Every structure is written in structure tokens, then in C-alpha cells.
Amino acid sequence: MEELDRSRAFARDVKRIVVKVGTAVVTGKGGRLALGRLGALCEQLAELNSDGFEVILVSSGAVGLGRQRLRYRQLVNSSFADLQKPQTELDGKACAGVGQSSLMAYYETMFDQLDVTAAQLLVNDSSFRDKDFRKQLNETVKSMLDLRVIPIFNENDAISTRRAPYQDSSGIFWDNDSLAALLALELKADLLILLSDVEGLYTGPPSDPNSKLIHTFVKEKHQDEITFGDKSRLGRGGMTAKVKAAVNAAYAGIPVIITSGYSAENIDKVLRGLRVGTLFHQDARLWAPITDSNARDMAVAARESSRKLQALSSEDRKKILLDIADALEANETRIKAENELDVAAAQEAGLEESMVARLVMTPGKISSLAASVRKLAEMEDPIGRVLKKTEVADGLVLEKTSSPLGVLLIVFESRPDALVQIASLAIRSGNGILLKGGKEARRSNAILHKVITEAIPETVGGKLIGLVTSREEIPDLLKLDDVIDLVIPRGSNKLVTQIKNTTKIPVLGHADGICHVYVDKACDTDMAKRIVSDAKLDYPAACNAMETLLVHKDLEQNAVLNELIFALQSNGVTLYGGPRASAILNIPEARSFNHEYCAKACTVEVVEDVYGAIDHIHRHGSAHTDCIVTEDHEVAELFLRQVDSAAVFHNASTRFSDGFRFGLGAEVGVSTGRIHARGPVGVEGLLTTRWIMRGKGQVVDGDNGIVYTHQDIPIQA
């Protein structure tokens, strides 16, 4: 829901933005200016200004900067005897006066380097009581914004009439957070961003490991749950002040984000609706379901639900799958409507044809998915099967049994039908699961998830299947090696590599699907044309589609090569050649043999013989699925033995490399690794083993008094 929340918050066009930067962001240790952070902030604001946004800055830091300068001056002018005396606290108003000019000098210098003009506006609390002042303020700011000037506001602390300007929290505003909120309302801003030294609002002090980041603040839910720590170490306010200011502005109609000013990209991320910091919005309480559960909460809930699922009888688990199949068919109209919106949005965004093809739920897809779920339901119960039974000693029996892995995190591509397959496999295998689908299928995934989880009985709970809606949550999930047992990424090589490099959790999956068909000199020509055409054209966007056609050199002489090429080109396939094939066929040379087209395109190369084909596959393949077409059985067996891929076929299309077609019911993905499971991963690939021992009071006692027999016991069907 979090991405939906953000998109709703910024549904209207944002043009006028108030950005408040806190003292802890502007200054570093000792009150010195944090030039790097301030420079990055100015660059962000200058870019927004250039892009047509109206930017208003509220900046703290003057008092801290002035205090640092005055302390230095005091030190320079002090004698040794003066330094031995107790040092008195510097006057805050004097610090503000000295620091304000210095702060503005820094801002002007940095903005000048970026061809941006800035203006200083110092205001007092009492000024806002004057209607004429407020009118003039609006007119002045409007004039500046029209001229692309960035107004920089601060309270005029040097001449403030507040009795205790650094403690008093009364009046129209009492610090720069409340000033920023007041200005956002007065100047009719579209968005207020409060930059802090922490990521956002937490349930407790950020230093407390038990504190959790709140992504969307719901006043009714959170106001009594939060424990605040100390106020800002440098400035006058703290998170308490920020929350009070944010609530006031948000409930008056101005969306507010509290986020870290230490990240150079956060303002841009906020404007793109990404999950950054804490969002305050007047409609937050209406967004359902209201969830603040973090990654750990979601994973723990999935584990708890999976244990409830495992406790059910085999018939009860079977009934859940049958109910899901019925629910899919009953909600076909709703599912297709949401899918059509995703497809339309993808086409409007100009996504590649192959990406759109993965999105489309074609006519009959729902019925096909329901049928696959029912087939899974009718399979033998995979949980608790006895795989091996051994008599360890007289009266001491050991069983090796099948058991669910636990909690799985699946990151999959923009194919909404994959969500149904993965969820049903998880239920059949007794696993909890967290799903992150492609953003292009957001609506389709949301309705499918809703339909499936509503069909799960309350005794198990819909949290068995968690839907991760934001990519920003993935890094947090990948840290949870104590509650997530396996990650299965289905996507680009970049995605898989990134996940492998950032987690301690075991990763099972494949990156590229560079599948080969090798047509040997001893092939049946008609069979070869059928297989090659099917492997490329049945579903070009699939990971098991042929991406490289390898042809024995002798087939150039007897025109079989030309027949194969014609079969592909006449069906709209664009061909690229290796060095030999491009010269022979007069087609463009492929940039790389390691390219996965996922479209009506493929690479062709001519090889010396079966050994050349095997060598090519090992150098350029992805160990997914590779096929040989030949009537020479010795050559076929050589190919089947030596090609080191997850699936190797003889005289059969690579498109058969699929969990459903293998009879697995469905697949959670294809593994090209060599650990745990390989090839299409069905129910069995989602299981591990448990050892169960039954005895009659035996003890080890240094192995005295026990006679080990270690005899296999036949497993009864």
C-alpha cells in the first residue's frame, strides 16, 4: 500500500514547495558549516528551480554558526588569565545576529555558482498578527518566485521580543519547523519537506534498536504510540516540534514529509513519490489497510501463518487451493479490468513490446491459472513424506521427512500470472511467502493478492502471503536472514547480481535465459523447422525461448540452413549473426552472444560440429535450457551428457522447460545454480528435510551399551 499512499499524496501537481533544513543538517561538529551537505542541498534546490518548481527555503543554523564564530573570536581576544576563569554562555541573540549574515553569505555564494539568485527574509512571530504584513509577504514572495528567486526565511532571533526565544513554545510560531508550516499554509504551498538528521519519524528514539520507522503517520493510530527522545543536539526544536508542525500543516491540507537531509537525493525521491521518510497527509486515515508493519513484521507474520498452515490436515490445505481456484474464476472480470489498466499504462509509457506481452493476461488465462491451482491441489501432499527410514539400533528408528523451507522472498518480473503460480506453490508446500512484483503490474498484482488472501481461512491468515509494494523495502528484507530462509529473484542479471551481493540469505534463481537450439547435420529437416519456430515464436518474451540458433556447417551446403532462416524471417523474426553466419547469410552481426532478446529476434551462428556447439553453449549460455535436434542418437547422448545446463533436451522445444509442462503443477522460478534445486522449481524445490527419531529410552552414554544396526527399513506406500 505504501507506493499507493505516496502516489495519492502527490496526485495533484506539485509546484510550490517549502523546504525546511534543520541546524543539525546545516552545521557539523562545533557549529561549523557542513559545506558538503549545504552544497548538495543548494544543487537540489537549484535543479528544482530550473525545472519550474517554486522553491521556498526555511533555514536554521544561524545561532549555531554565530556561536562558533564568537567563541573563536573570544578565544583569540582572551588572555591566559581570562581562559582560567569560568566561561559564560554566549548571548543567543548576539549569536543569531552574527551567524545570520554568515549563513546568508554562504547561501549566496553557493547559489551564485549555480546561477540562482537567493533573497533573505527575516520575520518575527508578532509580524503575522498584522493582516497588511501577511498580504505584503504574499505579494513579495510571489514577485520573487516569478523572477525565479529562491526566498530564504529565518526567524529574526536577534531582535525577537519573545521572552525565551529558545524555549518558549507559545505564539503563532515558536521555531523554524512551525515557521515552515505557517509559511506553507500562508503561501499556499503544495508540499512541505522538513529535513532532519534522521530518516524520519520513529516509534521511539532512533538510537533504540526496537524503534521502527513510521512510513505514513496516522494521527489516530500513532500519536499515543510514539516515545520521543531528547530535542535536537544543536537546534531549538527536535522531532516533537517537527511532528507538531507536520500535523498542523497536513491536517490543514498541505502534505508533509519528514526525511533525512543527509542524503543528496531525498528531495528528488520525495517528489517522485518514493518511500522516503515519514508522510503526513490529511487522508492518511482513509487509506486501507493502514499498515506500518516493517519488513521484519511482515516476515514474522508470514512465518507464524505458515506454521498454522502446516498444522492443518492435508485435506484442509487442499481445500484452500480449491477455494483459491474458484475465487480466481469468480473474480475474472475484476482481475481483467485491473490488468487492462496496467497494460494501457505500460503502452502509454512506451515500454518495450516484450514487457507489455509479459503483462497481458490473455483470454482464458484466468481459467488456465485456476486449472493449474486445482492440479496442484490434487497432487500428493508433499509435507511430512518419509524419504528414508533407518533402524539405528534395536527399537530406535530414524526417519528423514520432507518439510517446508519456512519463509520465501520472491522478487519476480512483470508477469501477474507468476503471482498466482508462486502463491499456490507456497501454500501447497506449507511456506510463508513475501512477493515483490514488477511495478508495471501493480494493479494486477494487488487484485490477485486480494482475491487469493481473501480465500485463505482466518485460521491461517492472509499474512501468509505478503505483498511488498515498494522497491525501497527490498534492502530491509534482504537483511532478515534470521526470518527469511530463501530468496528467489526472477528478473534481470543486474537484479539477481545485486541481490546476491547484498544478502546473507541463500539465493536461488537465474538471471538470463539465453537458450540454444543446436541443429545437427543428421537432423530431420521438418522436425528442425517445427522445433526452431516453436522455441522462438511460441512466446518470445519467455525465459525459455530460443535466443541463439546453432547450425552444423554441413547444413549450409544442403540448403537446410536457408529453410530454417526462412521459417524464422517469414514469421517476423529479426536475425543477427555470429561472425560466420553474418557473412554467409548477409545479416547484421550480433553485438554479443550473451544477449537475451525476449522478443522476435535471435542470433544465428554456424558451428563445426556438436563439440563446437557444446563449447559455444558453455562459453555464452546461461545454463538455463539447451536443445539438440538430431537423428544420430550417439551425438544426442553426447550432447545430453556434456551440456552443463539445468535442462537439456533432445528433439523437443526449449519451451517445454516449465514447471507446469514438467508436471510440477507450476513453478516458482527456474534455477540455474547447482545448489538445492535446479531447473523449473516446483513444490519439491520449496522443501527441505527434517529428521524424526522414535526411541524407547535409549541414551548415548559414550556409545556403551548400545549396538548400532543402521539398517534401512522399507518405506510403505
N, C-alpha and C positions, 0 to 999 in steps of 0.2 A: 504493500500500500504506500510505502514511503515515496516512491517516484511519482505516484498519482497525487499525493499530498503536495509535493513540490510544484507539479505542473498546475494544480489548481491554484496554488498561492500566486503563481505568476501568469495566470491565464490572461489577465489584461496586459496591455502593452506597458512595459515599464520604461519611463522616460526620465523622470526626475528622481534622483537618488540622493539620500542623505547618508554620508559615511562618517561614523564617529570613531576616532582612533584614540585608544587609551594611553595613559602615561607609560605603562609597562611595555607598550609596543614602540612608542616614540623614543624612549630612553633605555639605556642599558645600565650596567653597573655604575654606581657612583653618580647617577643622574646625567652621564654623558649621552649625547645624542647617538642613537643606533642608526648610523648613516646607511648601512646596507638595507635595513628594513624600511627606513623612510624613503630611500631611493626607489625601492621596489614598489612601495605604495604610490609614490608620485607617478611612476611609469604606468601603473594600472589605471590611475585616475586620468592621466593624460590620454591614454588609449580610449577610455570611455568617452572622454570629451571629444576626441577626434571622431568617434563613431556616432556622435549625435546625441549622446546622453547628457542630461543636465545634472552636473555633479556639484553637490554642496558638501563641504568638509567641516566637521567639528573636531578640533584637535586639542587634546590635553598636552601636557608636557612642559608648559611654561614655568610653573613653580619649581619642578624638579631641575630643569635646566638652569634657572636662575639661582637656585640654592647651590648647585655645583660651581657656578661661576663666582658667586660671592664668597664661598668657602675658600676657593683658590685665592681670590683677591685678599681675603682676610689673612690667609696663611702667609702670603708674600709680604704684607704690611706689618706682620706681628714680629715682636722681638722674642728672644728666647724666654724671657721672663713672662711675657704675655701668654706664651704657649703652655706654661706651667699652671696657669690659672684655669679654673673650670670654664669650659666653653659654653656660652649661652646659645640657645636656639635662635636661628636667624628669623627675622620677621617675615611671615608668609607673604604679606603684601609687597614688601620690597623685593622678595624673590620673584613674585609674579611680574612686577614691573620690569625687572632686569631680564628675566627669561623670555618674556613675550616678544620683545624686539629681536632677540637672538633666534627664537623659534621661527618667526616670520622671515628673517633673513635667510635661514636655511631653506624654507619652503620656496621663497622667491628664486633663490639660486638654482635649486633643482628643477623647478618648473620652467625657468628661463632656458635651461639646457634642452628641454622638451618642447620648446616653442609654445608654451602655455602661459597665460597671464593669470596671476592669483591676486586676490584682494583680501585685506584684513577687515573683519567686522567684530568689534568688541561690544558686548551687550551686558546689561545688568538685569537682575531679576525684576527690579521695580519698573524698568522701562516698558515691560509687556503689559502693565496695567493701563498704559496710555493707548487709546484706540488710534490716535494720529500716528504714534510711533509704529504700531503694527502695520498700518496702511503704508507708511513710508518705507518700512522694511520690505514689504512685498514688492513695492514698485522698484526699489533699488536692486533687490535680488533678481527680479525679472529682467531688468535692464542689463545686469551683468551677465546673466545666463544667455541672453540674446546675443551678447558680444563674445560668447564662449569663454567668459572669465569664470574661474573657479573661486567662489567666495569661501573664505576660511574663517569660521566662527570660533570664539572662545569667550568665556565669561571674563569681564574686566575685573579680575580679582584685586588689582592694585588699588582701585577706588570703590570697591564694593561696600555698601552700607550694611551688609549682613553682620550680625553681632559676632557670629562664629562661623566664618565662611568655609572653614574646613571641617566642621562638624554639624552645623545646622542643616536639618533636612526639612525645613518648612519653606513656604513661599511657592511661587509659580514654578521655579525650577531650583534645584539645590546642588547640582553637579553637572558635568558635561554630558552624562548619559541622559538625564532628564531634560537638559537643554536640547540635545539632539532630537528627542522625542517631541518636544514642544515645537521645534523648528519644522520637523516633518509634517506635523499637523497644520501649523500656521502657514507653511509654504506649499501645502497640498502636494507633498511628495508621493511617489508611487511605491517607494521601498525605503526602509531604514536598515542599515547594516551597522551593527555595533561590533567593532574589532577589539578582541581581548587578547590575553596571553595564554588562554586555554582554548580547547577545541569547541567548547560550547557550554551549555548548562548540564551539570551532572546531578545525580540524586544526592550526592554528598560532596565533600571536598575532593577535588580531582586527584590529590595525592593518595587518597584512600583507595586501595585496590578493589574494595567492594562497591565503589561508586560506579554508576553506569551513565553513559552519555544519553541524554534525552534528545531524540531527533525532532520530535514535534511536541511542543508544550501544550497541554490541555489543562486550563486553569482548574477546572472542576476535579481533575484527576491528580495533578501534580503539586498544587500549592501546599498541601499538607504533608507531602512525602519528602520534600527536599530539606536537607540539612546544609546550611551554609557554613563555610569556613571563615577565615579572617578576611578583612577587607583588603583591598589592593595594597601590595607592599610599597607602592610608590605614590599612587594617586589617592584622591579623596574618597572615591567610591569603592566598589567591589562588585561581586556578582549579584548581591542583594539589590544594589542600585540599578544594575543593568536589567534585572528581571522586572523590577517595578516599572522602569521606564518602558521596557518592551511590552509589558501587559497593557499599560496605559495607551500606547500608540496602536497596538494590534487591535484592541477592542474598540478603538475609535476608527478603525478601517484601514490602517497602514500596516502591511505585512512587515515583520521584523525578523532579522536573522542575527543571532549572536554567534560569532565564529572567531577563529584564531587569526590575528593579524600577522602571525609569524610566517604563514605560507603565502608565497608571492602570487598564487593562482586562485586564492579563495574567493575574491570578489567576482572574478570571471565565472567560477564554478557556481556561485550563488545565482548569478543571472542566467545561467543555463539550466537552472532547476535541479542541479545535482544535490546529492545528500550530504550537505556540508553544514556543520554546526547545529544549532537549535532553531527551529522555525516557530514563530509566534504568529497566529492568524485567528481572526475572529470566528472563522468557520471550522476551526480545528476539531471542536467537539462534535461536529456533524459528520466528520469523516469516519466511516465504519469499515472494518473494525478499527477501533482506536488501539494501536499497539505501540508499545515502547520496548517490546522484548528485543534484547540484543541478540547477537549471533549465538552466544552461549545458551541463552534461554531457549532459543529455537531448537538448537541441537539436543539439549537436555530433554525438552518436551518430546522430541521425536524418539529419543531412546526410551523414555517412560512409556510412550504409546506403543512402541514396538514390543516391549515386554508384555503389555496387555494383549497384544495381538498373538504373540507366541503362546500365551496361556489358554487361548481358545482351542476348541476342538478342530480337527481337520475339516469337518463339515461346516462349522461356523465360518472358518476362513474362506472356504469355497463359496459360501453364500454371499460374503461381502463382494467377491469378484462378480458373481452373477448379478447382484444388485447394481454394481457399477455399470455393467454392460447394458442393463435395462435403462439406467439413468441416462447414459450417453444417447441411446436411441430416442428416449422421451424428450430430450433437450436438443435434438438435432437442429431445429430452427434457430434457437438462441445461439448455439455454437457457430453455425454458418454465418449468422448476422455479424457476430464479433469478428470472425475470421475475414469476412469481406471488408470490414473496416481496416483491418491490418494490411490486407493486400492493396487496397486503394491508397493507403498512406505510403506504403512501400513504393508503389508505382509513381506516386506524386513526388516522392523524394528522389526518384531517379535511380533506385537500386538496380543492380545487375539482374538480368533475366533469370540467371540461375538461383539467385537469392529469392526472388519472387516465386519461382517454381517450388522452392522448398516450403514456402509459406502456405501455398494454396491447399485447402482441404477440398479435394475434388469430389464430385458427386459419388456417393457410395462409400466415401472414406469413413464416415461415422459407423456405417454398418460393418465395414471391414474391421474397424478397430474393436467394435463390440464383439465380433466373431472371434478375434484373437484373444480378447479377455476371457471369453467363455471357454476357449480351448485351453487356456492356462488353468482355469478353474477345474477342468476335467482331468488334468494331469495328476499323476501320483503325488501325494503330499511329500514335498522334499524335506520337511523339517523332522528331525529325530529318526531318520532312517539309519539302521545299523549297517555300517560299511564293512566292519571287520569285528570278529568275535574271537576272543582268545581265553583259554584256561591258563591263568598264570600259575596257579598252584591248585591243589585239591580244594574245591569249594570257593575259589577266588576267581571270579570271571570279569574280564575287561572287555568293554565294547567301545569301538570308535564310531561315533554317530555324527550325522550332519547337523549343522547349527547355523543360524543366521549370523552374518558378519556383525551387525549392530546398526550403526548409522552411516548412511552413504550421502556424500555430496556429489551431485551430478550437475555439471555445467555443460549445457547442450546447445546446439545450433538452432537456427530459426525454423524448426520443424515442429509445429504444435502437436502432431501425431506422436512425436517422440515422448511427450509428457505422459500420454496415456499408456504407452508401452512400458515406460520406466516405472510409473506408479503401480501398475498392475503387477509387474515383476517383483517390486519391493514387497507388496502385500503377500504375494504367493510365497516369497522366500522369508517372510517374517521380519523384514528390515524396516527401520525408520529411514526416512529419506528427505533430503533438502534439495530442491530443484531450482536452478537458475537458467532460464531460457533466454534466447535472444530477444533484445528489446523490440525487434521488428514484429515479434509475435506476442506482444504484451497483452493485448485484449483477448486473443485466442487462448493463451496460457491461463489467464485469470479466470475465464468462464469454465474451461476444462477442469481447472483445480477446484473451483467452487462445486461443480457438478459431482466430481469424484469424492471430495471430502464430505459432502452432504450425504453421500450414500454409505459412509462409514459409520457404524453404530457408535453411540456415545460411550459404550463400554470400552471402546478402543480410543476414540477421539480423533477429530480431524487433524490434530497436530502431528499425527503420524507422518503426514506429507506436508512439509513446509515449503512455501513458495517464496523464494528470495527475489525481491523485485528490483533491487539496485545493485549495480556492479560494485558500488562502494562497500557493500557488505562482504564481498568475497575475501579481501585480505584478513578481516576479522575471523571469518570462518576457517580460513586456512591455518590459523594459529591454534585451533582447538584439537590438537592431536590426542587429547585425553577423552574427548567425547565424540569425535568423528573418526570412523575406522577406515574409510576408503574414499578417495576422490576419483571420480571418473569424468575427465574432460572430453567433450566431443566438440571439436572446433578446429581452428587454425593451428598451424605449427607453432606460431608465436604464443597463442594462448596456452597450449599444452606445456611448452618450454617454460613459460613464465610461472605456471602453477608448480611445476616440478622444482623450480629454483626457489620457491618461496614457502614451502611447507615441509613439515616432518611427517605428514600423513602419507601413507602409501598411495601412489598414483597409478591408476590402471586406465589405459586408453591408447588412442592413436592420434597422430597429428594429421599426416597427409594420407590420402587414399590413391596412391599412384599405382594403379593396377595394370598389368600387362597381359596381352594375349599374344602368344608366340605361335605362328602358323608354320608348321614344319613342311618340308618338301614332300612328305608322304601323307599329306592331308587329303581328306575328301573335300573337293572344292565347294560344293553346295553347302556342306556342313560348315565349312570355314566361314562362308559368307553369312550364314544364319547366326553363327555364334558371335562373329565380329560385330555385325549390325546390332544384335541384341545387347551385347556388352556395352556398346556406346550409346545406343539410341533409346533403350527401354526407359531409362531415367538418367539423363546425362549429369544431373546435379548430385547424384548419389555418390557416396564414398566408394562403392564397389563397382562403379562404372569404369570401363576401359579408358585409360589415359594415354597408353602407348601401345601401338601395334608393331610387333616384331615379325619380320618375314624372312624365311630362308632365302638365300641368294639365288637358288635354282628356280624359284617361282617367278623371277623376273623374265626368264627365258621362255617359259611356257604360258605366259600371259595371265597366270593366276593373280599375280600382284596387281595387274591392271583391273581385274574383275573385283578384287577386294576394294581397291581405291574407288572404283565407280559406284560400288554398293554404298559406300560412305558418302561420297560427294553428292550423289543423286538424292540423298536424304538430308542435305543441307549441312553436312559436317565440314568444317574448315580444317584443312590438313596442314601440318608443319612437319618438316623433315629433319632427320639427322643428317650428318654430312653426306652419307652415301645416298639416302633416299631423296634428299632435296635435289641432288644433281641428276638422278635418274628420272624423277617424276616432275622436275621443274616446279617445285613448290617452295614457299619461303622456308628458310632454315629456322628451326626452333631455337629460342634463346637458351633453353635449358631442358635437359631430360628429366629434371626434378620438378616439373611444373604440373600442378593439378588444375585442370581447366574447369571442371564442374559445369561444363557447357557443351554445346555441339561443336567440339573441337578436339583434336588429338594429335599426337606425334606419331610419325611412322619412321621406322628405321629398318634397314636391310642388314642381316647378320650372316656370318659364315655358316653356322650350324647350331645345333642345340646347345653346345658348350658356349658359343658366343652369346646365345640368348640368356643362358643362366648367368654368365658373367655380367651382362648388361643389367639384368634384374637385380643382382646383388649390389652393383655399384650405384644404381639410380632408383631402385624401388623403395617402397616404404614398408615392406613386409606385411602388406595387407592381404591381397588376393592376386594370384597369378595363374594363368591357364595355358595349356598346350593343346593345339589341335593337330592330331596326327593319327594315322592308322598303323604306325610302327610301334608296337607295344614295348619293345625294348627301349626305344627312345623315350616313350611316355614314362616308363618306370624310372628311367634315369632322371628325367625332369622332376617327377614327383618326389624322388628321394633327395635330390640335391638342392632344389629351390627352398631356401630357408624363409618361408613366409608363413603367416598364420593359417592361410587357406591356400591349397594348391589343387587345381582341377585338371582333369583330362577330358577333352571333348565336352565341355559344359561351360556355359556363360558365367563370367565373373559375377553377374547379378544374383546368382544363387547364394552368394556369401551374405546371408541374412538370417537372423535368429528365427524368424517365422518360417522361412523356407527350409531351414535346417531341422524344423520340428521342435524348436525350443519354446514355441508359443509366441515369443517376442524377444527383443534384445535390448539391453541397457546401453550397448555400445559395442564397438569392435576393438579388441585389444591386440596390439601388435608387439607387445612386450613378451617376455618369456617367464614371467613370474605369476603364479596363481591361476590365471585363466588366459586363454589365447584364442583369437578369432572372435566370432559373434558371442557375446556374453549373455547367456540366458539365466535361468533360475540357479543352475548349479554353480555358475561363476560368482553368485552372490552369497555363497555359503562357505563356511569354514567347518572345522570339526571340533567336537568335544569328546573327552574320554570319560566313560562312566564305569565305575568299578563296583561290583557287588561281592561282599565277603561274608564271613561268618566269625568275625572277631580276630582275624589274623593281624599280627604285628611283625615288623621287620626284625627288631632286636638283633641287629648285626648279621642278619640273614641266617641266624641259628634257629634250628627247629622248624624250618620251612623248606620244602622241596619244590623247586620251580619245575613246572612241566612245559609251559609255553606251547600248548597245543592249540591249533586252530579248531574252532568249533563251527560247523556248517551254519550258515545263516538261513533261517527258514523264511520262505517267501510269505 
